[in-house]
Amino acid sequence: MLGFLVRAAIVALGLWVSSARVPGVRIDGPSTLFLAGILLGVVNAIVRPIAIILTLPMTVVTLGLFLLVINAGMVGLVAWILPGMHVAGFWAAFWTSVIVSLVSMIGSWFVGPKGRIQVIVRRD
């Protein structure tokens, strides 16, 4: 559970960065930001695999680039469900998903699989 909350906080950080940098993305408050992080994690765990399976031929034809469209759709779905999150259109959702993915990738370097911060000590 701790790992999920830490990862939700990392996703919330990515959403905060995207709301500051991407025009057309607005999140009303800090509680909405954290709820959006949790909801995006749940949507990515439940809805995204189903969408990937249903669009597998399109993903294969586009050599995986259609996954970016699926990620943008997941951000749009969260904005549609959550009243305090506003995404203006496809391109705002697209760039938000790219920024959230990059921030999540960087955050995952520092967080282990159980949500603990990893410290690597080198002994000579």
C-alpha positions as CSV (number, residue, x, y, z in Angstrom):
1,M,0.0,0.0,0.0
2,L,2.9,2.3,0.8
3,G,4.4,1.7,-2.6
4,F,1.1,2.6,-4.4
5,L,0.9,5.9,-2.4
6,V,4.5,6.8,-3.1
7,R,3.9,6.1,-6.8
8,A,0.7,8.1,-6.7
9,A,2.6,11.0,-5.2
10,I,5.2,10.7,-8.1
11,V,2.3,10.7,-10.6
12,A,0.8,13.8,-8.8
13,L,4.2,15.5,-9.2
14,G,4.1,14.8,-12.9
15,L,0.6,16.2,-13.1
16,W,1.7,19.3,-11.2
17,V,4.6,19.8,-13.7
18,S,2.3,19.3,-16.6
19,S,-0.3,21.7,-15.2
20,A,2.4,24.3,-14.9
21,R,3.9,23.7,-18.4
22,V,1.2,22.5,-20.7
23,P,-1.4,25.1,-21.8
24,G,-4.9,23.8,-21.4
25,V,-4.3,21.7,-18.3
26,R,-5.6,23.0,-15.0
27,I,-5.9,21.3,-11.6
28,D,-7.9,23.2,-9.0
29,G,-6.1,22.3,-5.8
30,P,-3.6,20.0,-4.0
31,S,-6.3,17.5,-2.9
32,T,-7.5,17.2,-6.5
33,L,-3.9,16.8,-7.6
34,F,-3.3,13.9,-5.2
35,L,-6.7,12.3,-6.1
36,A,-5.8,12.6,-9.8
37,G,-2.6,10.8,-9.1
38,I,-4.4,8.0,-7.4
39,L,-7.1,7.8,-10.0
40,L,-4.6,7.8,-12.9
41,G,-2.8,4.9,-11.2
42,V,-6.1,3.0,-10.9
43,V,-7.1,3.7,-14.5
44,N,-3.7,2.7,-15.7
45,A,-3.9,-0.6,-13.8
46,I,-7.5,-1.5,-14.9
47,V,-8.6,0.3,-18.0
48,R,-5.3,0.7,-19.9
49,P,-4.5,-3.1,-20.3
50,I,-8.0,-3.6,-21.7
51,A,-7.5,-0.7,-24.1
52,I,-4.1,-2.0,-25.2
53,I,-5.6,-5.5,-25.9
54,L,-8.5,-4.0,-27.9
55,T,-6.2,-1.8,-30.0
56,L,-3.4,-4.3,-30.4
57,P,-3.6,-4.4,-34.3
58,M,-3.3,-0.6,-34.5
59,T,-0.4,-0.6,-32.0
60,V,1.4,-3.2,-34.1
61,V,0.9,-1.3,-37.3
62,T,2.1,1.9,-35.8
63,L,5.1,0.2,-34.2
64,G,3.9,1.1,-30.7
65,L,3.3,4.8,-31.3
66,F,-0.4,4.3,-30.7
67,L,0.4,3.6,-27.0
68,L,1.0,7.4,-26.7
69,V,-2.6,7.9,-27.9
70,I,-3.8,5.4,-25.3
71,N,-1.9,7.2,-22.6
72,A,-3.4,10.5,-23.6
73,G,-6.8,8.8,-23.5
74,M,-6.2,7.7,-19.9
75,V,-5.4,11.2,-18.9
76,G,-8.5,12.4,-20.7
77,L,-10.6,9.8,-18.9
78,V,-9.2,10.9,-15.5
79,A,-10.0,14.5,-16.3
80,W,-13.5,13.5,-17.4
81,I,-14.1,11.6,-14.1
82,L,-12.5,14.0,-11.7
83,P,-14.4,17.4,-11.4
84,G,-11.3,19.5,-10.4
85,M,-9.1,18.5,-13.3
86,H,-9.5,20.2,-16.6
87,V,-7.8,19.1,-19.9
88,A,-8.6,21.3,-23.0
89,G,-8.1,18.7,-25.7
90,F,-6.1,15.9,-27.2
91,W,-2.8,17.6,-27.5
92,A,-3.0,18.8,-23.9
93,A,-3.7,15.3,-22.7
94,F,-0.9,14.0,-25.0
95,W,1.8,16.2,-23.6
96,T,0.5,15.7,-20.1
97,S,0.9,11.9,-20.5
98,V,4.4,12.4,-21.9
99,I,5.4,14.6,-19.0
100,V,3.8,12.2,-16.4
101,S,5.6,9.3,-18.0
102,L,9.0,11.1,-17.9
103,V,8.5,12.2,-14.3
104,S,7.4,8.6,-13.3
105,M,10.4,7.1,-15.0
106,I,12.8,9.4,-13.1
107,G,10.9,8.9,-9.9
108,S,11.1,5.1,-10.3
109,W,14.9,5.2,-10.4
110,F,14.8,6.3,-6.7
111,V,11.9,4.2,-5.5
112,G,12.1,0.5,-5.0
113,P,9.3,-2.0,-5.8
114,K,7.8,-1.7,-2.3
115,G,7.8,2.1,-2.3
116,R,10.9,2.6,-0.3
117,I,13.5,5.1,-1.2
118,Q,16.6,3.2,-2.5
119,V,20.0,4.4,-1.3
120,I,23.0,2.7,-3.0
121,V,26.1,2.7,-0.9
122,R,29.4,1.9,-2.6
123,R,32.0,0.3,-0.4
124,D,35.6,0.1,-1.5
